Amino acid sequence: EVSEIEGYKQAGVIAGGMLPKIEGMADAIYKGATGVIIDGRVPHSILLEMFSDRGAGTMFYRRGSR
């Protein structure tokens, strides 16, 4: 959940190259997206997420939007 990001940053779970990615996802949610999926290692991860019941990455969402 987006509200957990700061705690993960403080604990060092989110660090280095993940920081700008996570901050971009949070920004998208604050600007109105209901959820954001990320997995830069998997080609076409957005399509896999859209057409799969299992999902293809890490989902971040705003509380109450799921």
mmCIF file of the N, C-alpha and C atoms, coordinates in Angstrom:
data_MODEL
# 
_entry.id   MODEL 
# 
loop_
_atom_site.group_PDB 
_atom_site.id 
_atom_site.type_symbol 
_atom_site.label_atom_id 
_atom_site.label_alt_id 
_atom_site.label_comp_id 
_atom_site.label_asym_id 
_atom_site.label_entity_id 
_atom_site.label_seq_id 
_atom_site.pdbx_PDB_ins_code 
_atom_site.Cartn_x 
_atom_site.Cartn_y 
_atom_site.Cartn_z 
_atom_site.occupancy 
_atom_site.B_iso_or_equiv 
_atom_site.pdbx_formal_charge 
_atom_site.auth_seq_id 
_atom_site.auth_comp_id 
_atom_site.auth_asym_id 
_atom_site.auth_atom_id 
_atom_site.pdbx_PDB_model_num 
ATOM 1   N N  . GLU A 1 1  ? 0.847   -1.177  0.000   1.00 0.00 ? 1  GLU A N  1 
ATOM 2   C CA . GLU A 1 1  ? 0.000   0.000   0.000   1.00 0.00 ? 1  GLU A CA 1 
ATOM 3   C C  . GLU A 1 1  ? 0.891   1.237   0.000   1.00 0.00 ? 1  GLU A C  1 
ATOM 4   N N  . VAL A 1 2  ? 0.473   2.272   -0.669  1.00 0.00 ? 2  VAL A N  1 
ATOM 5   C CA . VAL A 1 2  ? 1.282   3.479   -0.787  1.00 0.00 ? 2  VAL A CA 1 
ATOM 6   C C  . VAL A 1 2  ? 1.665   4.040   0.580   1.00 0.00 ? 2  VAL A C  1 
ATOM 7   N N  . SER A 1 3  ? 0.793   3.937   1.535   1.00 0.00 ? 3  SER A N  1 
ATOM 8   C CA . SER A 1 3  ? 1.087   4.478   2.867   1.00 0.00 ? 3  SER A CA 1 
ATOM 9   C C  . SER A 1 3  ? 2.253   3.762   3.542   1.00 0.00 ? 3  SER A C  1 
ATOM 10  N N  . GLU A 1 4  ? 2.660   2.616   3.039   1.00 0.00 ? 4  GLU A N  1 
ATOM 11  C CA . GLU A 1 4  ? 3.758   1.853   3.630   1.00 0.00 ? 4  GLU A CA 1 
ATOM 12  C C  . GLU A 1 4  ? 5.127   2.215   3.042   1.00 0.00 ? 4  GLU A C  1 
ATOM 13  N N  . ILE A 1 5  ? 5.147   2.988   1.967   1.00 0.00 ? 5  ILE A N  1 
ATOM 14  C CA . ILE A 1 5  ? 6.401   3.267   1.273   1.00 0.00 ? 5  ILE A CA 1 
ATOM 15  C C  . ILE A 1 5  ? 7.427   3.919   2.198   1.00 0.00 ? 5  ILE A C  1 
ATOM 16  N N  . GLU A 1 6  ? 7.037   4.936   2.917   1.00 0.00 ? 6  GLU A N  1 
ATOM 17  C CA . GLU A 1 6  ? 8.000   5.658   3.752   1.00 0.00 ? 6  GLU A CA 1 
ATOM 18  C C  . GLU A 1 6  ? 8.652   4.743   4.778   1.00 0.00 ? 6  GLU A C  1 
ATOM 19  N N  . GLY A 1 7  ? 7.889   3.858   5.386   1.00 0.00 ? 7  GLY A N  1 
ATOM 20  C CA . GLY A 1 7  ? 8.443   2.913   6.353   1.00 0.00 ? 7  GLY A CA 1 
ATOM 21  C C  . GLY A 1 7  ? 9.458   1.978   5.714   1.00 0.00 ? 7  GLY A C  1 
ATOM 22  N N  . TYR A 1 8  ? 9.164   1.525   4.495   1.00 0.00 ? 8  TYR A N  1 
ATOM 23  C CA . TYR A 1 8  ? 10.104  0.656   3.781   1.00 0.00 ? 8  TYR A CA 1 
ATOM 24  C C  . TYR A 1 8  ? 11.383  1.402   3.401   1.00 0.00 ? 8  TYR A C  1 
ATOM 25  N N  . LYS A 1 9  ? 11.257  2.683   3.064   1.00 0.00 ? 9  LYS A N  1 
ATOM 26  C CA . LYS A 1 9  ? 12.448  3.478   2.763   1.00 0.00 ? 9  LYS A CA 1 
ATOM 27  C C  . LYS A 1 9  ? 13.314  3.616   4.020   1.00 0.00 ? 9  LYS A C  1 
ATOM 28  N N  . GLN A 1 10 ? 12.686  3.930   5.128   1.00 0.00 ? 10 GLN A N  1 
ATOM 29  C CA . GLN A 1 10 ? 13.418  4.116   6.392   1.00 0.00 ? 10 GLN A CA 1 
ATOM 30  C C  . GLN A 1 10 ? 14.112  2.835   6.816   1.00 0.00 ? 10 GLN A C  1 
ATOM 31  N N  . ALA A 1 11 ? 13.489  1.687   6.547   1.00 0.00 ? 11 ALA A N  1 
ATOM 32  C CA . ALA A 1 11 ? 14.060  0.396   6.929   1.00 0.00 ? 11 ALA A CA 1 
ATOM 33  C C  . ALA A 1 11 ? 15.108  -0.100  5.932   1.00 0.00 ? 11 ALA A C  1 
ATOM 34  N N  . GLY A 1 12 ? 15.257  0.614   4.815   1.00 0.00 ? 12 GLY A N  1 
ATOM 35  C CA . GLY A 1 12 ? 16.231  0.210   3.816   1.00 0.00 ? 12 GLY A CA 1 
ATOM 36  C C  . GLY A 1 12 ? 15.743  -0.867  2.867   1.00 0.00 ? 12 GLY A C  1 
ATOM 37  N N  . VAL A 1 13 ? 14.460  -1.224  2.955   1.00 0.00 ? 13 VAL A N  1 
ATOM 38  C CA . VAL A 1 13 ? 13.893  -2.221  2.053   1.00 0.00 ? 13 VAL A CA 1 
ATOM 39  C C  . VAL A 1 13 ? 13.806  -1.648  0.638   1.00 0.00 ? 13 VAL A C  1 
ATOM 40  N N  . ILE A 1 14 ? 13.403  -0.378  0.555   1.00 0.00 ? 14 ILE A N  1 
ATOM 41  C CA . ILE A 1 14 ? 13.386  0.336   -0.725  1.00 0.00 ? 14 ILE A CA 1 
ATOM 42  C C  . ILE A 1 14 ? 14.590  1.255   -0.713  1.00 0.00 ? 14 ILE A C  1 
ATOM 43  N N  . ALA A 1 15 ? 15.523  1.027   -1.644  1.00 0.00 ? 15 ALA A N  1 
ATOM 44  C CA . ALA A 1 15 ? 16.749  1.827   -1.670  1.00 0.00 ? 15 ALA A CA 1 
ATOM 45  C C  . ALA A 1 15 ? 17.311  1.847   -3.084  1.00 0.00 ? 15 ALA A C  1 
ATOM 46  N N  . GLY A 1 16 ? 18.302  2.669   -3.285  1.00 0.00 ? 16 GLY A N  1 
ATOM 47  C CA . GLY A 1 16 ? 19.031  2.710   -4.553  1.00 0.00 ? 16 GLY A CA 1 
ATOM 48  C C  . GLY A 1 16 ? 18.135  3.002   -5.741  1.00 0.00 ? 16 GLY A C  1 
ATOM 49  N N  . GLY A 1 17 ? 18.273  2.179   -6.776  1.00 0.00 ? 17 GLY A N  1 
ATOM 50  C CA . GLY A 1 17 ? 17.541  2.372   -8.019  1.00 0.00 ? 17 GLY A CA 1 
ATOM 51  C C  . GLY A 1 17 ? 16.045  2.190   -7.899  1.00 0.00 ? 17 GLY A C  1 
ATOM 52  N N  . MET A 1 18 ? 15.594  1.565   -6.815  1.00 0.00 ? 18 MET A N  1 
ATOM 53  C CA . MET A 1 18 ? 14.149  1.396   -6.634  1.00 0.00 ? 18 MET A CA 1 
ATOM 54  C C  . MET A 1 18 ? 13.478  2.682   -6.173  1.00 0.00 ? 18 MET A C  1 
ATOM 55  N N  . LEU A 1 19 ? 14.230  3.586   -5.560  1.00 0.00 ? 19 LEU A N  1 
ATOM 56  C CA . LEU A 1 19 ? 13.625  4.817   -5.035  1.00 0.00 ? 19 LEU A CA 1 
ATOM 57  C C  . LEU A 1 19 ? 12.881  5.619   -6.112  1.00 0.00 ? 19 LEU A C  1 
ATOM 58  N N  . PRO A 1 20 ? 13.502  5.951   -7.257  1.00 0.00 ? 20 PRO A N  1 
ATOM 59  C CA . PRO A 1 20 ? 12.741  6.730   -8.241  1.00 0.00 ? 20 PRO A CA 1 
ATOM 60  C C  . PRO A 1 20 ? 11.555  5.968   -8.824  1.00 0.00 ? 20 PRO A C  1 
ATOM 61  N N  . LYS A 1 21 ? 11.666  4.661   -8.939  1.00 0.00 ? 21 LYS A N  1 
ATOM 62  C CA . LYS A 1 21 ? 10.545  3.868   -9.466  1.00 0.00 ? 21 LYS A CA 1 
ATOM 63  C C  . LYS A 1 21 ? 9.362   3.908   -8.507  1.00 0.00 ? 21 LYS A C  1 
ATOM 64  N N  . ILE A 1 22 ? 9.631   3.688   -7.241  1.00 0.00 ? 22 ILE A N  1 
ATOM 65  C CA . ILE A 1 22 ? 8.565   3.692   -6.235  1.00 0.00 ? 22 ILE A CA 1 
ATOM 66  C C  . ILE A 1 22 ? 7.956   5.084   -6.113  1.00 0.00 ? 22 ILE A C  1 
ATOM 67  N N  . GLU A 1 23 ? 8.795   6.109   -6.130  1.00 0.00 ? 23 GLU A N  1 
ATOM 68  C CA . GLU A 1 23 ? 8.278   7.470   -6.027  1.00 0.00 ? 23 GLU A CA 1 
ATOM 69  C C  . GLU A 1 23 ? 7.408   7.816   -7.234  1.00 0.00 ? 23 GLU A C  1 
ATOM 70  N N  . GLY A 1 24 ? 7.774   7.332   -8.418  1.00 0.00 ? 24 GLY A N  1 
ATOM 71  C CA . GLY A 1 24 ? 6.956   7.548   -9.611  1.00 0.00 ? 24 GLY A CA 1 
ATOM 72  C C  . GLY A 1 24 ? 5.608   6.859   -9.504  1.00 0.00 ? 24 GLY A C  1 
ATOM 73  N N  . MET A 1 25 ? 5.615   5.654   -8.958  1.00 0.00 ? 25 MET A N  1 
ATOM 74  C CA . MET A 1 25 ? 4.349   4.933   -8.780  1.00 0.00 ? 25 MET A CA 1 
ATOM 75  C C  . MET A 1 25 ? 3.461   5.663   -7.783  1.00 0.00 ? 25 MET A C  1 
ATOM 76  N N  . ALA A 1 26 ? 4.044   6.125   -6.692  1.00 0.00 ? 26 ALA A N  1 
ATOM 77  C CA . ALA A 1 26 ? 3.260   6.850   -5.690  1.00 0.00 ? 26 ALA A CA 1 
ATOM 78  C C  . ALA A 1 26 ? 2.690   8.125   -6.300  1.00 0.00 ? 26 ALA A C  1 
ATOM 79  N N  . ASP A 1 27 ? 3.487   8.823   -7.091  1.00 0.00 ? 27 ASP A N  1 
ATOM 80  C CA . ASP A 1 27 ? 3.025   10.036  -7.749  1.00 0.00 ? 27 ASP A CA 1 
ATOM 81  C C  . ASP A 1 27 ? 1.830   9.746   -8.654  1.00 0.00 ? 27 ASP A C  1 
ATOM 82  N N  . ALA A 1 28 ? 1.887   8.658   -9.407  1.00 0.00 ? 28 ALA A N  1 
ATOM 83  C CA . ALA A 1 28 ? 0.771   8.292   -10.287 1.00 0.00 ? 28 ALA A CA 1 
ATOM 84  C C  . ALA A 1 28 ? -0.495  8.045   -9.475  1.00 0.00 ? 28 ALA A C  1 
ATOM 85  N N  . ILE A 1 29 ? -0.360  7.394   -8.357  1.00 0.00 ? 29 ILE A N  1 
ATOM 86  C CA . ILE A 1 29 ? -1.537  7.120   -7.518  1.00 0.00 ? 29 ILE A CA 1 
ATOM 87  C C  . ILE A 1 29 ? -2.084  8.410   -6.924  1.00 0.00 ? 29 ILE A C  1 
ATOM 88  N N  . TYR A 1 30 ? -1.189  9.295   -6.449  1.00 0.00 ? 30 TYR A N  1 
ATOM 89  C CA . TYR A 1 30 ? -1.650  10.569  -5.899  1.00 0.00 ? 30 TYR A CA 1 
ATOM 90  C C  . TYR A 1 30 ? -2.327  11.433  -6.952  1.00 0.00 ? 30 TYR A C  1 
ATOM 91  N N  . LYS A 1 31 ? -1.990  11.216  -8.223  1.00 0.00 ? 31 LYS A N  1 
ATOM 92  C CA . LYS A 1 31 ? -2.612  11.987  -9.302  1.00 0.00 ? 31 LYS A CA 1 
ATOM 93  C C  . LYS A 1 31 ? -3.866  11.328  -9.847  1.00 0.00 ? 31 LYS A C  1 
ATOM 94  N N  . GLY A 1 32 ? -4.305  10.213  -9.240  1.00 0.00 ? 32 GLY A N  1 
ATOM 95  C CA . GLY A 1 32 ? -5.593  9.643   -9.614  1.00 0.00 ? 32 GLY A CA 1 
ATOM 96  C C  . GLY A 1 32 ? -5.603  8.197   -10.065 1.00 0.00 ? 32 GLY A C  1 
ATOM 97  N N  . ALA A 1 33 ? -4.448  7.605   -10.332 1.00 0.00 ? 33 ALA A N  1 
ATOM 98  C CA . ALA A 1 33 ? -4.443  6.189   -10.688 1.00 0.00 ? 33 ALA A CA 1 
ATOM 99  C C  . ALA A 1 33 ? -4.910  5.378   -9.484  1.00 0.00 ? 33 ALA A C  1 
ATOM 100 N N  . THR A 1 34 ? -5.687  4.351   -9.718  1.00 0.00 ? 34 THR A N  1 
ATOM 101 C CA . THR A 1 34 ? -6.153  3.530   -8.592  1.00 0.00 ? 34 THR A CA 1 
ATOM 102 C C  . THR A 1 34 ? -5.151  2.460   -8.218  1.00 0.00 ? 34 THR A C  1 
ATOM 103 N N  . GLY A 1 35 ? -4.284  2.084   -9.146  1.00 0.00 ? 35 GLY A N  1 
ATOM 104 C CA . GLY A 1 35 ? -3.266  1.093   -8.854  1.00 0.00 ? 35 GLY A CA 1 
ATOM 105 C C  . GLY A 1 35 ? -2.161  1.137   -9.886  1.00 0.00 ? 35 GLY A C  1 
ATOM 106 N N  . VAL A 1 36 ? -0.989  0.713   -9.489  1.00 0.00 ? 36 VAL A N  1 
ATOM 107 C CA . VAL A 1 36 ? 0.161   0.715   -10.371 1.00 0.00 ? 36 VAL A CA 1 
ATOM 108 C C  . VAL A 1 36 ? 0.883   -0.606  -10.205 1.00 0.00 ? 36 VAL A C  1 
ATOM 109 N N  . ILE A 1 37 ? 1.301   -1.189  -11.318 1.00 0.00 ? 37 ILE A N  1 
ATOM 110 C CA . ILE A 1 37 ? 2.009   -2.474  -11.304 1.00 0.00 ? 37 ILE A CA 1 
ATOM 111 C C  . ILE A 1 37 ? 3.420   -2.257  -11.819 1.00 0.00 ? 37 ILE A C  1 
ATOM 112 N N  . ILE A 1 38 ? 4.363   -2.871  -11.173 1.00 0.00 ? 38 ILE A N  1 
ATOM 113 C CA . ILE A 1 38 ? 5.738   -2.729  -11.640 1.00 0.00 ? 38 ILE A CA 1 
ATOM 114 C C  . ILE A 1 38 ? 6.464   -4.067  -11.597 1.00 0.00 ? 38 ILE A C  1 
ATOM 115 N N  . ASP A 1 39 ? 7.142   -4.371  -12.653 1.00 0.00 ? 39 ASP A N  1 
ATOM 116 C CA . ASP A 1 39 ? 8.135   -5.441  -12.695 1.00 0.00 ? 39 ASP A CA 1 
ATOM 117 C C  . ASP A 1 39 ? 8.941   -5.215  -13.958 1.00 0.00 ? 39 ASP A C  1 
ATOM 118 N N  . GLY A 1 40 ? 9.994   -4.446  -13.839 1.00 0.00 ? 40 GLY A N  1 
ATOM 119 C CA . GLY A 1 40 ? 10.797  -4.078  -14.981 1.00 0.00 ? 40 GLY A CA 1 
ATOM 120 C C  . GLY A 1 40 ? 11.604  -5.228  -15.571 1.00 0.00 ? 40 GLY A C  1 
ATOM 121 N N  . ARG A 1 41 ? 11.631  -6.365  -14.899 1.00 0.00 ? 41 ARG A N  1 
ATOM 122 C CA . ARG A 1 41 ? 12.400  -7.503  -15.399 1.00 0.00 ? 41 ARG A CA 1 
ATOM 123 C C  . ARG A 1 41 ? 11.619  -8.342  -16.391 1.00 0.00 ? 41 ARG A C  1 
ATOM 124 N N  . VAL A 1 42 ? 10.306  -8.203  -16.396 1.00 0.00 ? 42 VAL A N  1 
ATOM 125 C CA . VAL A 1 42 ? 9.461   -9.062  -17.227 1.00 0.00 ? 42 VAL A CA 1 
ATOM 126 C C  . VAL A 1 42 ? 8.971   -8.275  -18.442 1.00 0.00 ? 42 VAL A C  1 
ATOM 127 N N  . PRO A 1 43 ? 9.338   -8.709  -19.640 1.00 0.00 ? 43 PRO A N  1 
ATOM 128 C CA . PRO A 1 43 ? 8.836   -8.026  -20.837 1.00 0.00 ? 43 PRO A CA 1 
ATOM 129 C C  . PRO A 1 43 ? 7.302   -8.052  -20.871 1.00 0.00 ? 43 PRO A C  1 
ATOM 130 N N  . HIS A 1 44 ? 6.720   -6.933  -21.231 1.00 0.00 ? 44 HIS A N  1 
ATOM 131 C CA . HIS A 1 44 ? 5.263   -6.817  -21.405 1.00 0.00 ? 44 HIS A CA 1 
ATOM 132 C C  . HIS A 1 44 ? 4.499   -7.073  -20.097 1.00 0.00 ? 44 HIS A C  1 
ATOM 133 N N  . SER A 1 45 ? 5.087   -6.683  -18.960 1.00 0.00 ? 45 SER A N  1 
ATOM 134 C CA . SER A 1 45 ? 4.446   -6.973  -17.674 1.00 0.00 ? 45 SER A CA 1 
ATOM 135 C C  . SER A 1 45 ? 3.067   -6.330  -17.544 1.00 0.00 ? 45 SER A C  1 
ATOM 136 N N  . ILE A 1 46 ? 2.859   -5.183  -18.179 1.00 0.00 ? 46 ILE A N  1 
ATOM 137 C CA . ILE A 1 46 ? 1.536   -4.555  -18.096 1.00 0.00 ? 46 ILE A CA 1 
ATOM 138 C C  . ILE A 1 46 ? 0.495   -5.402  -18.814 1.00 0.00 ? 46 ILE A C  1 
ATOM 139 N N  . LEU A 1 47 ? 0.846   -5.914  -19.989 1.00 0.00 ? 47 LEU A N  1 
ATOM 140 C CA . LEU A 1 47 ? -0.088  -6.782  -20.706 1.00 0.00 ? 47 LEU A CA 1 
ATOM 141 C C  . LEU A 1 47 ? -0.353  -8.063  -19.929 1.00 0.00 ? 47 LEU A C  1 
ATOM 142 N N  . LEU A 1 48 ? 0.693   -8.622  -19.340 1.00 0.00 ? 48 LEU A N  1 
ATOM 143 C CA . LEU A 1 48 ? 0.504   -9.836  -18.537 1.00 0.00 ? 48 LEU A CA 1 
ATOM 144 C C  . LEU A 1 48 ? -0.431  -9.567  -17.367 1.00 0.00 ? 48 LEU A C  1 
ATOM 145 N N  . GLU A 1 49 ? -0.298  -8.422  -16.761 1.00 0.00 ? 49 GLU A N  1 
ATOM 146 C CA . GLU A 1 49 ? -1.175  -8.066  -15.641 1.00 0.00 ? 49 GLU A CA 1 
ATOM 147 C C  . GLU A 1 49 ? -2.613  -7.926  -16.111 1.00 0.00 ? 49 GLU A C  1 
ATOM 148 N N  . MET A 1 50 ? -2.807  -7.297  -17.249 1.00 0.00 ? 50 MET A N  1 
ATOM 149 C CA . MET A 1 50 ? -4.158  -7.047  -17.754 1.00 0.00 ? 50 MET A CA 1 
ATOM 150 C C  . MET A 1 50 ? -4.873  -8.326  -18.151 1.00 0.00 ? 50 MET A C  1 
ATOM 151 N N  . PHE A 1 51 ? -4.126  -9.290  -18.700 1.00 0.00 ? 51 PHE A N  1 
ATOM 152 C CA . PHE A 1 51 ? -4.753  -10.485 -19.249 1.00 0.00 ? 51 PHE A CA 1 
ATOM 153 C C  . PHE A 1 51 ? -4.468  -11.738 -18.433 1.00 0.00 ? 51 PHE A C  1 
ATOM 154 N N  . SER A 1 52 ? -4.168  -11.566 -17.160 1.00 0.00 ? 52 SER A N  1 
ATOM 155 C CA . SER A 1 52 ? -3.850  -12.703 -16.301 1.00 0.00 ? 52 SER A CA 1 
ATOM 156 C C  . SER A 1 52 ? -4.625  -12.590 -14.992 1.00 0.00 ? 52 SER A C  1 
ATOM 157 N N  . ASP A 1 53 ? -5.002  -13.705 -14.448 1.00 0.00 ? 53 ASP A N  1 
ATOM 158 C CA . ASP A 1 53 ? -5.641  -13.711 -13.131 1.00 0.00 ? 53 ASP A CA 1 
ATOM 159 C C  . ASP A 1 53 ? -4.607  -13.685 -12.009 1.00 0.00 ? 53 ASP A C  1 
ATOM 160 N N  . ARG A 1 54 ? -3.367  -14.028 -12.335 1.00 0.00 ? 54 ARG A N  1 
ATOM 161 C CA . ARG A 1 54 ? -2.316  -14.125 -11.315 1.00 0.00 ? 54 ARG A CA 1 
ATOM 162 C C  . ARG A 1 54 ? -1.570  -12.825 -11.089 1.00 0.00 ? 54 ARG A C  1 
ATOM 163 N N  . GLY A 1 55 ? -1.508  -11.977 -12.076 1.00 0.00 ? 55 GLY A N  1 
ATOM 164 C CA . GLY A 1 55 ? -0.729  -10.753 -11.971 1.00 0.00 ? 55 GLY A CA 1 
ATOM 165 C C  . GLY A 1 55 ? 0.694   -10.978 -12.423 1.00 0.00 ? 55 GLY A C  1 
ATOM 166 N N  . ALA A 1 56 ? 1.430   -9.876  -12.560 1.00 0.00 ? 56 ALA A N  1 
ATOM 167 C CA . ALA A 1 56 ? 2.771   -9.984  -13.119 1.00 0.00 ? 56 ALA A CA 1 
ATOM 168 C C  . ALA A 1 56 ? 3.770   -9.073  -12.426 1.00 0.00 ? 56 ALA A C  1 
ATOM 169 N N  . GLY A 1 57 ? 3.469   -8.569  -11.269 1.00 0.00 ? 57 GLY A N  1 
ATOM 170 C CA . GLY A 1 57 ? 4.399   -7.665  -10.612 1.00 0.00 ? 57 GLY A CA 1 
ATOM 171 C C  . GLY A 1 57 ? 3.919   -7.310  -9.226  1.00 0.00 ? 57 GLY A C  1 
ATOM 172 N N  . THR A 1 58 ? 4.417   -6.205  -8.730  1.00 0.00 ? 58 THR A N  1 
ATOM 173 C CA . THR A 1 58 ? 4.032   -5.713  -7.420  1.00 0.00 ? 58 THR A CA 1 
ATOM 174 C C  . THR A 1 58 ? 2.967   -4.648  -7.599  1.00 0.00 ? 58 THR A C  1 
ATOM 175 N N  . MET A 1 59 ? 1.852   -4.796  -6.918  1.00 0.00 ? 59 MET A N  1 
ATOM 176 C CA . MET A 1 59 ? 0.742   -3.855  -7.034  1.00 0.00 ? 59 MET A CA 1 
ATOM 177 C C  . MET A 1 59 ? 0.799   -2.868  -5.877  1.00 0.00 ? 59 MET A C  1 
ATOM 178 N N  . PHE A 1 60 ? 0.779   -1.591  -6.200  1.00 0.00 ? 60 PHE A N  1 
ATOM 179 C CA . PHE A 1 60 ? 0.635   -0.547  -5.209  1.00 0.00 ? 60 PHE A CA 1 
ATOM 180 C C  . PHE A 1 60 ? -0.720  0.082   -5.444  1.00 0.00 ? 60 PHE A C  1 
ATOM 181 N N  . TYR A 1 61 ? -1.423  0.428   -4.356  1.00 0.00 ? 61 TYR A N  1 
ATOM 182 C CA . TYR A 1 61 ? -2.759  0.966   -4.508  1.00 0.00 ? 61 TYR A CA 1 
ATOM 183 C C  . TYR A 1 61 ? -3.076  1.897   -3.353  1.00 0.00 ? 61 TYR A C  1 
ATOM 184 N N  . ARG A 1 62 ? -4.057  2.718   -3.577  1.00 0.00 ? 62 ARG A N  1 
ATOM 185 C CA . ARG A 1 62 ? -4.542  3.612   -2.523  1.00 0.00 ? 62 ARG A CA 1 
ATOM 186 C C  . ARG A 1 62 ? -5.623  2.889   -1.747  1.00 0.00 ? 62 ARG A C  1 
ATOM 187 N N  . ARG A 1 63 ? -5.588  2.968   -0.447  1.00 0.00 ? 63 ARG A N  1 
ATOM 188 C CA . ARG A 1 63 ? -6.571  2.282   0.397   1.00 0.00 ? 63 ARG A CA 1 
ATOM 189 C C  . ARG A 1 63 ? -7.979  2.655   -0.053  1.00 0.00 ? 63 ARG A C  1 
ATOM 190 N N  . GLY A 1 64 ? -8.836  1.652   -0.174  1.00 0.00 ? 64 GLY A N  1 
ATOM 191 C CA . GLY A 1 64 ? -10.216 1.853   -0.571  1.00 0.00 ? 64 GLY A CA 1 
ATOM 192 C C  . GLY A 1 64 ? -10.461 1.793   -2.072  1.00 0.00 ? 64 GLY A C  1 
ATOM 193 N N  . SER A 1 65 ? -9.385  1.688   -2.864  1.00 0.00 ? 65 SER A N  1 
ATOM 194 C CA . SER A 1 65 ? -9.577  1.668   -4.308  1.00 0.00 ? 65 SER A CA 1 
ATOM 195 C C  . SER A 1 65 ? -9.598  0.246   -4.859  1.00 0.00 ? 65 SER A C  1 
ATOM 196 N N  . ARG A 1 66 ? -9.442  -0.740  -4.030  1.00 0.00 ? 66 ARG A N  1 
ATOM 197 C CA . ARG A 1 66 ? -9.424  -2.123  -4.485  1.00 0.00 ? 66 ARG A CA 1 
ATOM 198 C C  . ARG A 1 66 ? -10.735 -2.798  -4.206  1.00 0.00 ? 66 ARG A C  1 
# 
